[in-house]
Amino acid sequence: MATQTQVSQTIDYRGPPILVGALAHLLREEGLDFERPRDDRTSVAEVVEATLTVTSGATVLDQSLDVMVDTAVARFRRRFGDSPASVSVGGKRGTQA
């Protein structure tokens, strides 16, 4: 019986609440799935911290996930580079199915 590995990667975001939605949009455009943290729209916080765990939605090579994440993060930085938001890509984890 063959096993498949689903690879995931974490992305840490710290910045204005509105830009986490922009990051989520760019990740979706690259074909990435993730569980978005609960969005508290009643909060008046100037800065939020969120950790997104992203997957490709299908079993792909590690490098493909890396490229998809890097592309989305690079687009975010180009578009919002002058904002106080910071985005860092964390470690990868694999789960077998």
N, C-alpha and C positions, 0 to 999 in steps of 0.2 A: 504494500500500500504506500503510495507516494504521499509526501506531506508538502504543503505549500506554506511559505512564510509570508505573513503580512507585516510589512515594515512600517513603523510609525516614527515620527520625529516631533520634538517639542519646540514650540516657539514662544518665547517670553516677550510680552509687550508691556511697556510702561509709558503712559502719556495721557493726553486728553481723551476722554471717553468717546468722543465722536470718531476719532481716527481708528479705534479698534474695529469699528464697522467697515471702514475703508480697507483695512488690512484683510478682514474676512472676505470682502468682495474680491480682492485681488487673488487670494488663495483659491476661491471658487473658480475664478476665471482660468486658473492653471489646472483645474480638474482635481483639486484636492478636497478631501472630506475631512471634517473635524467636528468635535463636540465643542461648540461655542459656550463659554461660561455664561451663566445666567446674567442677563442684562437688566440692571436696576435703573430704569429710566427716571425714578424719583430722586435719585442721588444727585447732589449738587457738587460732587467731588471734582476738583480740577484735574486730578491725576488718578488713573486707575491702573491696576496691575492685573494682567491676565496671562494665563498659560494655556495655549492651544496645543492639543495633540493632533497632528495631521497624519492622514494616510492618503494613499493614491486612489482609494476606492476600488482598486483591483490589485492583484499581486503583480508587482513590477520589480525590476532590479533596483538595488539600493541606489545606484547612481541616478536612475530616473527620478526617484523621489527627491534626491538632493537637488537635481537640476530644477525640478518644479518649484521646490521651496525657495531656492536661491533666486529664481526668476521673479517670483511674487514679491519677495523681500526687497530685491533690487528695484523693482518698479515702485514699491511703496516709498523707498528712500529717495528715489528720483523725484517723485511727486510731492512728498512731504518732508524733504530733507531739512528745511528751515524750521520745522516744528520741534518742540521739545520732546517728541516721542522717541523712544528707543525700542529697537526690536533686536532680539538675539536668538539665534538658532541653537537649540540644545542638542542633547544626545539622541541617538536612534535606539529604538527597541524593536525586537522582532517577536512575533507570536506565531506559533505553528497552528495550522488548521488541518 
